[in-house]
């Protein structure tokens, strides 16, 4: 019984990690989406100011402590008073979050 329980537990861990790995977004796809859907208000490239001064640059957003792709996904699904309600599908959310998070590694 103990061995069987270990196999099931190991299988559950493997299965979870496999699903978790598939949830990572593609930063380049996120950049393309950001240019199209967000670029009229936010600066999507490092070192630039946002066209709308009230909208933080993606580089600023990425530098917020604790800002992970998951935190970005949650933030992007939360209404903001000054931001239009942009509807993104789950893959787009992952890609955009991955792109913004990648900016946190910029010098």
DSSP file (Angstrom, degrees, kcal/mol; ACC not computed):
  #  RESIDUE AA STRUCTURE BP1 BP2  ACC     N-H-->O    O-->H-N    N-H-->O    O-->H-N    TCO  KAPPA ALPHA  PHI   PSI    X-CA   Y-CA   Z-CA
    1    1 A X     >        0   0    0      0, 0.0     4,-2.3     0, 0.0     5,-0.2   0.000 360.0 360.0 360.0 -41.2    0.0    0.0    0.0
    2    2 A X  H  >  +     0   0    0      1,-0.2     4,-2.1     2,-0.2     5,-0.2   0.928 360.0  49.0 -62.0 -43.6    2.8    2.4    0.8
    3    3 A X  H  > S+     0   0    0      1,-0.2     4,-2.2     2,-0.2    -1,-0.2   0.925 110.4  51.1 -61.7 -44.6    4.5    1.9   -2.5
    4    4 A X  H  > S+     0   0    0      1,-0.2     4,-2.3     2,-0.2    -1,-0.2   0.904 108.8  51.5 -59.1 -42.9    1.2    2.4   -4.4
    5    5 A X  H  X S+     0   0    0     -4,-2.3     4,-2.6     1,-0.2    -1,-0.2   0.883 108.9  51.2 -62.4 -39.0    0.6    5.7   -2.5
    6    6 A X  H  X S+     0   0    0     -4,-2.1     4,-3.1     2,-0.2     5,-0.2   0.896 108.8  50.9 -65.4 -40.3    4.1    6.9   -3.5
    7    7 A X  H  X S+     0   0    0     -4,-2.2     4,-2.6     2,-0.2    -2,-0.2   0.929 112.4  46.0 -63.9 -44.4    3.5    6.1   -7.1
    8    8 A X  H  X S+     0   0    0     -4,-2.3     4,-2.4     2,-0.2    -2,-0.2   0.928 114.3  48.4 -63.3 -44.7    0.2    8.0   -7.1
    9    9 A X  H  X S+     0   0    0     -4,-2.6     4,-2.4     2,-0.2    -2,-0.2   0.928 113.0  47.5 -61.8 -45.5    1.8   10.9   -5.2
   10   10 A X  H  X S+     0   0    0     -4,-3.1     4,-2.8     1,-0.2    -1,-0.2   0.899 111.9  50.9 -62.7 -40.4    4.8   11.0   -7.7
   11   11 A X  H  X S+     0   0    0     -4,-2.6     4,-2.8    -5,-0.2    -1,-0.2   0.897 109.1  50.5 -63.7 -39.9    2.4   10.8  -10.6
   12   12 A X  H  X S+     0   0    0     -4,-2.4     4,-2.5     2,-0.2    -2,-0.2   0.913 111.7  47.9 -64.4 -42.1    0.4   13.7   -9.2
   13   13 A X  H  X S+     0   0    0     -4,-2.4     4,-2.6     2,-0.2     5,-0.2   0.934 113.4  47.3 -63.7 -45.5    3.5   15.8   -8.8
   14   14 A X  H  X S+     0   0    0     -4,-2.8     4,-2.3     1,-0.2    -2,-0.2   0.932 113.0  49.0 -61.7 -45.4    4.7   15.0  -12.3
   15   15 A X  H  X S+     0   0    0     -4,-2.8     4,-2.2     1,-0.2    -1,-0.2   0.901 112.0  48.4 -61.5 -41.7    1.3   15.8  -13.8
   16   16 A X  H  X S+     0   0    0     -4,-2.5     4,-3.0     1,-0.2    -1,-0.2   0.929 111.8  48.5 -65.1 -44.7    1.1   19.1  -11.9
   17   17 A X  H  X S+     0   0    0     -4,-2.6     4,-2.3     1,-0.2    -1,-0.2   0.863 110.3  52.7 -65.9 -33.8    4.6   20.2  -13.0
   18   18 A X  H  X S+     0   0    0     -4,-2.3     4,-1.4    -5,-0.2    -1,-0.2   0.939 113.2  42.7 -65.8 -46.4    3.8   19.2  -16.6
   19   19 A X  H  X S+     0   0    0     -4,-2.2     4,-0.7     1,-0.2     3,-0.3   0.919 113.4  53.3 -64.5 -43.3    0.7   21.3  -16.6
   20   20 A X  H >< S+     0   0    0     -4,-3.0     3,-1.1     1,-0.2    -1,-0.2   0.893 105.7  53.8 -59.3 -40.8    2.5   24.1  -14.7
   21   21 A X  H >< S+     0   0    0     -4,-2.3     3,-1.1     1,-0.3    -1,-0.2   0.839 103.5  56.6 -64.6 -33.0    5.2   24.2  -17.3
   22   22 A X  H 3< S+     0   0    0     -4,-1.4    -1,-0.3    -3,-0.3    -2,-0.2   0.671  94.9  68.3 -71.7 -15.8    2.7   24.6  -20.1
   23   23 A X  T << S+     0   0    0     -3,-1.1     2,-0.3    -4,-0.7    -1,-0.2   0.483  71.5 110.7 -85.2  -1.8    1.3   27.7  -18.5
   24   24 A X    <   -     0   0    0     -3,-1.1    71,-0.1    -4,-0.2    70,-0.1  -0.567  64.6-134.4 -74.6 133.0    4.5   29.8  -19.1
   25   25 A X        -     0   0    0     69,-0.5     2,-0.7    -2,-0.3    70,-0.2  -0.276  12.9-110.0 -84.0 172.4    3.9   32.5  -21.7
   26   26 A X     >  -     0   0    0     65,-0.3     4,-2.2     1,-0.1     3,-0.3  -0.907  19.4-155.8-105.0 110.5    5.9   33.5  -24.7
   27   27 A X  H  > S+     0   0    0     -2,-0.7     4,-2.3     1,-0.2    -1,-0.1   0.856  92.5  52.8 -56.3 -39.3    7.5   36.9  -24.2
   28   28 A X  H  > S+     0   0    0      2,-0.2     4,-2.0     1,-0.2    -1,-0.2   0.898 110.4  47.3 -66.6 -38.5    7.9   37.6  -28.0
   29   29 A X  H  > S+     0   0    0     -3,-0.3     4,-2.2     1,-0.2    -1,-0.2   0.879 111.3  53.2 -65.9 -36.6    4.2   36.9  -28.5
   30   30 A X  H  X S+     0   0    0     -4,-2.2     4,-2.8    65,-0.4    -2,-0.2   0.876 106.1  52.5 -64.8 -38.5    3.5   39.2  -25.5
   31   31 A X  H  X S+     0   0    0     -4,-2.3     4,-2.5     2,-0.2     5,-0.2   0.930 109.3  49.1 -62.9 -45.4    5.5   42.0  -27.0
   32   32 A X  H  X S+     0   0    0     -4,-2.0     4,-1.7     1,-0.2    -2,-0.2   0.921 114.0  46.0 -60.4 -43.8    3.5   41.8  -30.3
   33   33 A X  H  X S+     0   0    0     -4,-2.2     4,-3.5     1,-0.2     5,-0.5   0.909 110.9  53.2 -64.3 -42.5    0.3   41.8  -28.3
   34   34 A X  H  X>S+     0   0    0     -4,-2.8     4,-2.1     1,-0.2     5,-1.4   0.908 107.7  50.5 -60.9 -43.4    1.5   44.7  -26.1
   35   35 A X  H  <5S+     0   0    0     -4,-2.5     4,-0.3     3,-0.2    -1,-0.2   0.909 118.7  38.7 -60.2 -41.5    2.4   46.8  -29.1
   36   36 A X  H  <5S+     0   0    0     -4,-1.7    -2,-0.2    -5,-0.2    -1,-0.2   0.931 129.7  24.7 -76.2 -47.5   -1.1   46.2  -30.6
   37   37 A X  H  <5S+     0   0    0     -4,-3.5    -3,-0.2    -5,-0.1    -2,-0.2   0.697 134.1  24.5 -96.3 -21.2   -3.3   46.4  -27.5
   38   38 A X  T >X5S+     0   0    0     -4,-2.1     4,-2.8    -5,-0.5     3,-1.8   0.607  91.8  90.7-121.2 -18.1   -1.4   48.5  -25.0
   39   39 A X  T 34<S+     0   0    0     -5,-1.4    12,-0.3    -4,-0.3    -4,-0.1   0.631  75.6  68.4 -65.3 -16.7    1.0   50.8  -26.9
   40   40 A X  T 34 S+     0   0    0     -4,-0.1    -1,-0.3     1,-0.1    -2,-0.1   0.760 121.9  15.4 -73.6 -21.2   -1.4   53.7  -27.3
   41   41 A X  T <4 S+     0   0    0     -3,-1.8    11,-1.9     1,-0.2     2,-0.3   0.732 123.2  53.0-115.3 -42.0   -1.2   54.3  -23.5
   42   42 A X  S  < S-     0   0    0     -4,-2.8     2,-0.6     8,-0.2    -1,-0.2  -0.715  76.0-122.1-102.6 146.7    1.8   52.4  -22.2
   43   43 A X        -     0   0    0     -2,-0.3    15,-2.9    12,-0.3    16,-0.4  -0.785  28.4-176.5 -77.6 121.7    5.4   52.3  -23.2
   44   44 A X        +     0   0    0     -2,-0.6     2,-0.3    13,-0.2    -1,-0.1   0.613  59.7  70.1 -97.9 -14.0    6.0   48.7  -24.0
   45   45 A X  S >  S-     0   0    0      4,-0.1     3,-1.1     1,-0.1    14,-0.2  -0.800  92.4 -99.5-104.3 146.0    9.7   49.0  -24.8
   46   46 A X  T 3  S+     0   0    0     -2,-0.3     3,-0.1     1,-0.2    -2,-0.1  -0.271 101.5  23.9 -61.3 146.2   12.4   49.7  -22.2
   47   47 A X  T 3  S+     0   0    0      1,-0.3     2,-0.3    -4,-0.1    -1,-0.2   0.542  97.1 109.1  81.2   8.4   13.7   53.2  -21.8
   48   48 A X    <   -     0   0    0     -3,-1.1     2,-0.3    -5,-0.0    -1,-0.3  -0.832  65.4-121.4-116.6 155.4   10.7   55.0  -23.2
   49   49 A X        -     0   0    0     -2,-0.3     2,-0.1    -3,-0.1    -4,-0.1  -0.685  36.8-105.0 -89.3 148.4    8.0   57.2  -21.6
   50   50 A X        -     0   0    0     -2,-0.3    -8,-0.2     5,-0.2     7,-0.1  -0.460  19.1-129.0 -69.9 142.1    4.4   56.1  -22.0
   51   51 A X  S    S+     0   0    0    -12,-0.3     2,-0.7     1,-0.2    -9,-0.2   0.871 105.6  53.6 -57.4 -37.2    2.3   58.1  -24.5
   52   52 A X  S >  S-     0   0    0    -11,-1.9     3,-2.1     1,-0.1    -1,-0.2  -0.898  81.6-152.2 -99.5 113.1   -0.3   58.6  -21.7
   53   53 A X  T 3  S+     0   0    0     -2,-0.7    -1,-0.1     1,-0.3    -3,-0.1   0.709  94.1  58.8 -62.0 -20.1    1.6   60.0  -18.7
   54   54 A X  T 3  S+     0   0    0      2,-0.1     2,-0.6    28,-0.1    -1,-0.3   0.662  92.0  80.9 -80.2 -16.1   -0.9   58.4  -16.3
   55   55 A X  S <  S-     0   0    0     -3,-2.1   -12,-0.3   -14,-0.3    -5,-0.2  -0.804  82.6-130.8 -95.0 120.8   -0.1   55.0  -17.6
   56   56 A X        -     0   0    0     -2,-0.6   -13,-0.1   -14,-0.1    -2,-0.1  -0.330  26.5-106.8 -66.7 150.9    3.1   53.4  -16.2
   57   57 A X     >  -     0   0    0    -15,-0.2     4,-2.1     1,-0.1   -13,-0.2  -0.380  25.9-116.2 -69.7 157.1    5.6   52.0  -18.6
   58   58 A X  H  > S+     0   0    0    -15,-2.9     4,-2.5     1,-0.2     5,-0.1   0.836 118.2  58.6 -64.2 -30.6    5.8   48.2  -18.7
   59   59 A X  H  > S+     0   0    0    -16,-0.4     4,-1.1   -14,-0.2    -1,-0.2   0.900 106.1  48.0 -64.1 -40.5    9.4   48.6  -17.4
   60   60 A X  H  4 S+     0   0    0      2,-0.2     4,-0.4     1,-0.2     3,-0.3   0.912 111.6  49.9 -64.7 -42.6    8.0   50.4  -14.3
   61   61 A X  H >< S+     0   0    0     -4,-2.1     3,-1.3     1,-0.2    -2,-0.2   0.915 108.9  52.3 -62.1 -42.7    5.4   47.7  -13.8
   62   62 A X  H 3< S+     0   0    0     -4,-2.5    -1,-0.2     1,-0.3    -2,-0.2   0.763 103.3  59.0 -65.3 -25.6    8.0   45.0  -14.1
   63   63 A X  T 3< S+     0   0    0     -4,-1.1     2,-0.3    -3,-0.3    -1,-0.3   0.515  76.0 113.0 -85.3  -4.1   10.2   46.6  -11.5
   64   64 A X  S X  S-     0   0    0     -3,-1.3     3,-2.0    -4,-0.4    40,-0.0  -0.526  82.0-104.0 -66.7 127.4    7.5   46.5   -8.8
   65   65 A X  T 3  S+     0   0    0     -2,-0.3     3,-0.1     1,-0.3    -1,-0.1  -0.261 105.1  16.8 -55.0 135.1    8.6   44.0   -6.1
   66   66 A X  T 3  S+     0   0    0      1,-0.2     2,-1.2    -4,-0.1    -1,-0.3   0.516  82.9 147.9  81.6   5.1    6.9   40.7   -6.3
   67   67 A X    <   +     0   0    0     -3,-2.0    -1,-0.2    -5,-0.2     2,-0.2  -0.627  19.8 162.3 -80.0 101.3    5.7   41.3   -9.9
   68   68 A X     >  -     0   0    0     -2,-1.2     4,-2.6    -3,-0.1     5,-0.2  -0.644  56.5 -99.3-110.0 167.9    5.6   37.9  -11.4
   69   69 A X  H  > S+     0   0    0     -2,-0.2     4,-2.2     1,-0.2     5,-0.1   0.889 126.7  50.7 -55.9 -37.0    3.8   36.6  -14.5
   70   70 A X  H  > S+     0   0    0      2,-0.2     4,-2.2     1,-0.2    -1,-0.2   0.931 109.7  48.9 -66.3 -44.4    1.1   35.2  -12.2
   71   71 A X  H  > S+     0   0    0      1,-0.2     4,-2.5     2,-0.2    -2,-0.2   0.885 111.6  50.6 -61.7 -38.0    0.7   38.6  -10.4
   72   72 A X  H  X S+     0   0    0     -4,-2.6     4,-2.8     2,-0.2    -1,-0.2   0.896 106.9  53.6 -66.2 -40.2    0.5   40.3  -13.8
   73   73 A X  H  X S+     0   0    0     -4,-2.2     4,-0.8    -5,-0.2    -2,-0.2   0.920 111.6  45.4 -60.2 -43.9   -2.1   37.9  -15.0
   74   74 A X  H >< S+     0   0    0     -4,-2.2     3,-0.8     1,-0.2     4,-0.4   0.934 113.3  49.9 -64.6 -45.7   -4.2   38.7  -11.9
   75   75 A X  H >< S+     0   0    0     -4,-2.5     3,-1.2     1,-0.3    -2,-0.2   0.884 107.3  54.4 -61.3 -39.0   -3.6   42.4  -12.3
   76   76 A X  H 3< S+     0   0    0     -4,-2.8    -1,-0.3     1,-0.3    -2,-0.2   0.706 108.3  49.7 -69.9 -18.5   -4.6   42.3  -16.0
   77   77 A X  T << S+     0   0    0     -3,-0.8     2,-0.5    -4,-0.8    -1,-0.3   0.419  94.8  89.2 -96.8   0.1   -7.9   40.7  -15.0
   78   78 A X  S <  S-     0   0    0     -3,-1.2    -4,-0.0    -4,-0.4     0, 0.0  -0.856  84.3-115.4-100.8 127.9   -8.7   43.3  -12.4
   79   79 A X        -     0   0    0     -2,-0.5     2,-0.4     6,-0.1     5,-0.1  -0.310  27.4-160.9 -62.2 142.4  -10.6   46.5  -13.4
   80   80 A X    >   -     0   0    0      3,-0.5     3,-1.1     1,-0.1    -1,-0.0  -0.973  20.7-131.6-122.9 140.1   -8.7   49.8  -13.2
   81   81 A X  T 3  S+     0   0    0     -2,-0.4    -1,-0.1     1,-0.2    -2,-0.0   0.889 106.8  36.0 -57.9 -42.2  -10.5   53.1  -13.1
   82   82 A X  T 3  S+     0   0    0    -28,-0.1     2,-0.4     2,-0.1    -1,-0.2   0.337 105.4  81.3 -98.4   7.8   -8.3   54.7  -15.8
   83   83 A X  S <  S-     0   0    0     -3,-1.1    -3,-0.5   -28,-0.0   -28,-0.0  -0.933  79.3-118.8-118.0 135.5   -7.7   51.7  -18.0
   84   84 A X        -     0   0    0     -2,-0.4     2,-1.5     1,-0.1    -2,-0.1  -0.312  37.7-101.6 -65.1 155.4  -10.1   50.3  -20.6
   85   85 A X        -     0   0    0     -6,-0.1     2,-0.5     2,-0.0    -1,-0.1  -0.638  44.4-169.3 -81.1  91.8  -11.4   46.8  -20.0
   86   86 A X        -     0   0    0     -2,-1.5     2,-0.7   -10,-0.1   -49,-0.0  -0.739  11.9-144.5 -87.3 124.6   -9.2   44.9  -22.4
   87   87 A X        +     0   0    0     -2,-0.5     2,-0.4   -10,-0.0   -10,-0.1  -0.807  24.1 175.9 -94.5 117.1  -10.4   41.3  -22.9
   88   88 A X        -     0   0    0     -2,-0.7     2,-0.1   -12,-0.1    -2,-0.0  -0.935  26.8-125.8-120.6 143.4   -7.6   38.8  -23.3
   89   89 A X     >  -     0   0    0     -2,-0.4     4,-2.5     1,-0.1     5,-0.2  -0.379  39.5 -95.9 -79.4 167.7   -7.8   35.1  -23.6
   90   90 A X  H  > S+     0   0    0      1,-0.2     4,-2.2     2,-0.2     5,-0.2   0.853 124.6  49.9 -55.7 -39.4   -5.7   32.9  -21.3
   91   91 A X  H  > S+     0   0    0      2,-0.2     4,-2.7     1,-0.2   -65,-0.3   0.920 110.8  49.8 -66.0 -42.2   -2.8   32.5  -23.7
   92   92 A X  H  > S+     0   0    0      2,-0.2     4,-2.9     1,-0.2     5,-0.3   0.906 109.9  51.5 -62.0 -41.3   -2.7   36.2  -24.4
   93   93 A X  H  X S+     0   0    0     -4,-2.5     4,-2.6     2,-0.2    -1,-0.2   0.926 111.9  46.5 -60.3 -45.1   -2.6   36.9  -20.6
   94   94 A X  H  X S+     0   0    0     -4,-2.2     4,-2.4    -5,-0.2   -69,-0.5   0.914 114.5  47.4 -63.7 -42.7    0.3   34.4  -20.2
   95   95 A X  H  X S+     0   0    0     -4,-2.7     4,-2.3     2,-0.2   -65,-0.4   0.927 114.1  45.8 -66.3 -45.1    2.2   35.9  -23.1
   96   96 A X  H  X S+     0   0    0     -4,-2.9     4,-2.6     1,-0.2     5,-0.2   0.919 113.7  49.6 -64.7 -43.1    1.7   39.5  -22.0
   97   97 A X  H  X S+     0   0    0     -4,-2.6     4,-2.5    -5,-0.3    -1,-0.2   0.898 110.5  50.6 -61.1 -40.8    2.6   38.6  -18.4
   98   98 A X  H  X S+     0   0    0     -4,-2.4     4,-1.7    -5,-0.2    -1,-0.2   0.893 111.6  48.1 -64.8 -39.8    5.8   36.8  -19.6
   99   99 A X  H  X S+     0   0    0     -4,-2.3     4,-0.9   -73,-0.2    -2,-0.2   0.960 113.8  44.8 -65.7 -50.3    6.8   39.8  -21.7
  100  100 A X  H >< S+     0   0    0     -4,-2.6     3,-1.1     1,-0.2     4,-0.5   0.928 113.0  51.5 -61.1 -44.7    6.3   42.4  -18.9
  101  101 A X  H >< S+     0   0    0     -4,-2.5     3,-1.4     1,-0.3     4,-0.3   0.853 102.0  61.8 -60.4 -34.4    8.0   40.1  -16.3
  102  102 A X  H >< S+     0   0    0     -4,-1.7     3,-1.1     1,-0.3    -1,-0.3   0.767  93.8  63.9 -64.3 -24.0   11.0   39.8  -18.7
  103  103 A X  G X< S+     0   0    0     -3,-1.1     3,-1.4    -4,-0.9    -1,-0.3   0.700  86.0  72.6 -72.7 -19.0   11.5   43.5  -18.5
  104  104 A X  G <  S+     0   0    0     -3,-1.4    -1,-0.2    -4,-0.5    -2,-0.2   0.681  91.9  57.7 -68.7 -16.8   12.3   43.2  -14.8
  105  105 A X  G <  S+     0   0    0     -3,-1.1    -1,-0.3    -4,-0.3    -2,-0.2   0.477  81.9 112.0 -90.0  -3.8   15.6   41.6  -15.7
  106  106 A X    <         0   0    0     -3,-1.4    -3,-0.0     1,-0.1     0, 0.0  -0.421 360.0 360.0 -70.2 145.1   16.7   44.7  -17.7
  107  107 A X              0   0    0     -2,-0.1    -1,-0.1     0, 0.0    -3,-0.1   0.504 360.0 360.0 -68.6 360.0   19.6   46.7  -16.3
